Amino acid sequence: MVKGTLSVDRKNREMVHTQAGQAVIEPVNTIIRGTNKGQTPVELVIFQVSPPEMPESHPAPSQ
C-alpha cells in the first residue's frame, strides 16, 4: 500500500484493513472485495506472481 487504507473482505473470513506501508496478500482462488472506506484515495502497487497461463482474475459466481 502506497497511500490510504484498503479494507479487504474475504468470503467466510474477517475483514482485513491494510494501511500505507503494509503489504496485502490476495490468496489464489478466493473471492475477495477491496474497498476504500476512508477519505484518502487508495494507491497500491500490485505484483502478480503466477504461471503465465493463469488468468489474473475470475468473475465471482452468482449468489
Backbone as a ProteinNet text record, in pm:
[ID]
protein_1_A
[PRIMARY]
MVKGTLSVDRKNREMVHTQAGQAVIEPVNTIIRGTNKGQTPVELVIFQVSPPEMPESHPAPSQ
[TERTIARY]
83.8	0	89	61.2	137.1	67.3	-66.3	-139.9	-279.9	-335	-472.4	-483.7	-608.4	-638.8	-732.8	-697	-777.8	-839.9	-970.6	-1041.1	-1072.3	-1025.9	-1044.3	-1132.1	-1244.3	-1338.1	-1315.9	-1280.5	-1262	-1380.1	-1433.6	-1550.5	-1524.4	-1617.8	-1612.8	-1494.7	-1442.8	-1332.8	-1357.3	-1280	-1293	-1226	-1276.9	-1223.7	-1083.3	-996.8	-858.4	-841.1	-785.3	-761	-610.1	-568.9	-427.6	-401.6	-300.2	-267.3	-139.5	-115.3	6.5	128.5	219.3	340.5	327.3	205.1	183.4	162.5	172	151.6	19	-38.3	-163	-134	-184.7	-173.3	-313.2	-328.5	-455.2	-442.5	-509.1	-497.9	-557.4	-498.3	-546.2	-680	-768.7	-899	-983	-975.5	-1053.1	-1128.5	-1257.5	-1337.5	-1303.6	-1264.5	-1234	-1301.5	-1320.9	-1371.5	-1293.2	-1223.8	-1147.2	-1220.6	-1231.5	-1299.6	-1217	-1235.5	-1174.6	-1282.8	-1274.4	-1374.8	-1327.3	-1209.7	-1153.8	-1174.2	-1116.5	-1126.7	-1011.1	-899.4	-781.1	-789.9	-766.1	-765.9	-661	-693.9	-602.7	-511.3	-382	-284.2	-208.3	-200.2	-126.8	-51.7	50.7	131.7	106.3	75.1	42.8	151.2	201.4	293.2	220.8	202	136.8	241.6	247.3	342.5	260.2	254.6	178.5	225.9	192.7	228.5	160.9	224.7	167.9	30.8	0.9	-128.5	-242.7	-211.6	-315.6	-379	-512	-576.2	-558.2	-560.5	-542.6	-659	-779.3	-896.5	-1007.7	-1107.7	-1227.5	-1346.8	-1456.9	-1576.8	-1626.5	-1674.4	-1730.1	-1861	-1886.6	-2013.7	-2132	-2244.8	-2367	-2412.9	-2467.3	-2517.2	-2660.3
-116	0	123.3	212.5	336.6	447	453.5	561.9	512.8	560.8	529	400.8	356.3	232.3	149.6	23.4	-67.8	-170.7	-186.7	-289.1	-403.5	-523.8	-640.3	-741.2	-773.6	-871.9	-1001.6	-1106.9	-1239.3	-1325	-1399.3	-1481.9	-1573.4	-1571.3	-1654.5	-1624	-1501.9	-1461.9	-1321.5	-1283.3	-1149	-1047.9	-925.3	-819.8	-781.6	-753.9	-714.3	-569.9	-484.9	-344.4	-325.4	-276.4	-257.2	-109.3	-55.7	86.1	106.2	231.5	266.8	211.1	151.3	92.6	-56.1	-109.3	-251.6	-326.7	-458.8	-543.6	-616.9	-646.9	-723	-848.3	-962.1	-1085	-1125.1	-1148.8	-1196.7	-1346.1	-1428.9	-1572.8	-1615	-1717.8	-1770.6	-1841.3	-1828.9	-1896	-1861.1	-1736.5	-1688	-1562.7	-1559.4	-1441.1	-1331.9	-1214.3	-1100.1	-974.7	-878	-747.1	-643.2	-555.4	-449	-316.9	-243.2	-113.9	-10.2	113.6	226	288.9	270.1	325.7	455.4	502	623.7	743.4	854.9	979.5	997	926.2	937.7	837.6	880.9	784.7	675.4	552.1	439.4	432.2	417.8	391.7	266.9	169.3	48.1	-1.1	-77.1	-138	-287.5	-349.5	-492	-568.5	-673.6	-768.2	-901.4	-953.4	-1083	-1187.7	-1289.8	-1397.9	-1524.3	-1564.6	-1683.8	-1730.3	-1854.6	-1901.8	-1816	-1795.9	-1708.4	-1753.2	-1881.6	-1928.9	-1909.3	-1869.4	-1848.4	-1710.4	-1703	-1572.1	-1484.8	-1354	-1260.8	-1265.3	-1289.6	-1293.8	-1372.2	-1407.2	-1473.9	-1400.1	-1389	-1330.3	-1419.4	-1357.8	-1433.1	-1498.1	-1620	-1685.3	-1609.9	-1616.7	-1551.5	-1620	-1541.3	-1595.8	-1639.6
0	0	0	-91.2	-100.4	-21.3	-33.8	30.4	64.5	175	212.5	293.2	309.3	380.9	296	272.9	193.6	286.7	278.6	355.6	261.3	294.6	208.3	280.5	216.7	269	192.3	263.2	203.4	243.7	147.9	175.2	294.8	390.6	511.3	602.9	597.8	686.8	738.8	836.8	892.3	799.1	800	714.1	759	660.7	686.8	640.1	725.4	692.4	676.6	559.5	531.2	507	572.5	562.6	482.8	446.3	372.8	444.9	367.3	423	453.1	447.5	473.2	341.7	348.2	230.3	240	125.3	115.6	35.1	78.9	1.8	-43.2	-172.9	-226.5	-252.5	-173	-193.3	-327.7	-387.4	-515	-493.3	-592.7	-591.1	-469.1	-425.7	-311.9	-353.7	-324.7	-357.1	-256.8	-308.8	-222.3	-277.3	-189.3	-230.7	-152.7	-225.7	-163	-176.6	-67.5	-69	7.1	-31.7	38.3	124	254.6	345.6	410.6	369.2	425.7	334.7	373.8	298.3	199.8	222.7	137.8	22.6	-100.7	-211.8	-187.8	-227.1	-211.7	-333.1	-307.6	-412.8	-371.9	-462.6	-431.9	-553.7	-529.8	-634.8	-626.4	-742	-743.7	-818.1	-753.9	-816.8	-822.6	-941.8	-954.5	-987.8	-903.8	-924.8	-950.6	-1077.1	-1114.9	-1251.5	-1285.8	-1419.4	-1526.1	-1641.1	-1743.5	-1793.2	-1786.8	-1836.4	-1736.5	-1613.1	-1512.6	-1532.3	-1544.4	-1561.2	-1436.7	-1456.8	-1345	-1247.7	-1299.7	-1210.6	-1279.5	-1199.6	-1248.1	-1189.5	-1264.4	-1205.5	-1089.7	-984	-872	-916.9	-870.9	-906.7	-849.3	-916.8	-866.8	-741.6	-651.3	-523.6	-537.8
[MASK]
+++++++++++++++++++++++++++++++++++++++++++++++++++++++++++++++

